[in-house]
């Protein structure tokens, strides 16, 4: 049961700056990150309006844990954020409402993300990353957000669907996903009546989502054909190693299609795709930016890699021996999100922090807000990987919520860490020198917190001493 109040609950304070009809929507469009972090000054639970609809923003990480863990039954997944995500994710494991359906689908998908299954794909992922990164032209400015999304997509496709996907699929996925993400956040922050109008932007969003489902269907059908016994692609004389190379993590779900149905299989594939590309690519773009502008961090990373790998390429079993790389990645996730606004729905009247949250209300929590709380992360705007050393990290326990918490914690967290580790280590191995070539990027809140503009050059020669 929700915690019983010792005194009568009070109304949550309302954030200043709301406007008629649109509420705080203009602030959420123009300066979402400063706005969401400013709410901490008004209390542990703060009322805002998105259009005419009130929402309750939690600024205290202990109360967020109450919503996600202790009283999770009273705060099912829902609200504007998930309503918008369902437009293109459908009822994937990340968006389906709580209950038997979620529990069943999560159990069916869980084997995909066991450490053993991921390990089977680890070296194939490394080969894919090394081939892609090694083909970059030297000393040529690269858009890091687009580039990291491309490489995370290629790695994801090899890991999940296996080798030899139809030509052109990867490029279409890469082109579609950023635009779909922009359309999704637009649906979150604009009044519902606007998103339902037959406007060009709304129609374009619907068309992109429909195209994404067509592409996913092609990937699923191709994967099923490649791995089917006796298929033309799966030569009966091929070695077991080749068969394993062609197969992917998604093979474990294909056998469950009769339980899930094709539409649900699409939903789960799209959910995995969105999580793998947007959050991982964004994290890597920020991590490389911070590495390039912090020589001491870059030096320690390269020394750690050299001590583990010497002159040979990275192998999957090296990853656990790169703890500093893990801390660098965790600090990039902390400083830049990846998510800046997530919602739940109150299933009944609930008291949070002494304030009444009425049944049906949207409850908003923000990993970005919590991970910039100076009470837990001193100098939160400073990039400091050593804050994740065991003795210092203890003070921040329970406030690092980038992957969520409780029974709805991200199912792909293990995969995400492996992919992040592989790509970061391989980029550093292949390219001895990184050089930013654009002004310092500004964080821009879409679904993730992405850099507004970030280009870098990669050089074969080492940095001058």
Buried (B, 14 or more C-beta within 10 A) or exposed (E): EBBEBEEEBBEBBBBEEBEEEBBBBBBBBEEBBEBBBBBBEBBBBBBBBBBEBBBBBBBBBEBBBBBBBBBBEBBBBBBBBBBBBBBBBBBBBBBBEBEEEBEBBBEBBEEBBEEEBBEBBBBBBBBBBBEBBEEBEEEEBBBBBBBBBBBBBBBBBBBBBBBEBEEEBBEBBBEBBBEBBBBBBBBBBBBBEBBEEEEEBBEEBBEBBEBBBEBBBBBBEBBBEBBEEEEEBBEEEEEEEEBBBBBBBBBBBBEBEEEBEEEBBBBBBBBBBBBBBBBBBBBBBBBBBBBBEBEEBBEBBBEBBEEBBEEEBBEBEBBEEBEBBBBBBBBBBBBBBBBBBBBBBBBEBBBBBBBBBEEEBBBBBBBBBBBBBEEBBEEBEEBBBEBBEEEEBEEBEBBBBBBBBEEBEBBBBBBBBBBBBBBBBBBBBBBEBBBBBBEEBEBBBBBBBBBEEBBBBBEEEEBEE
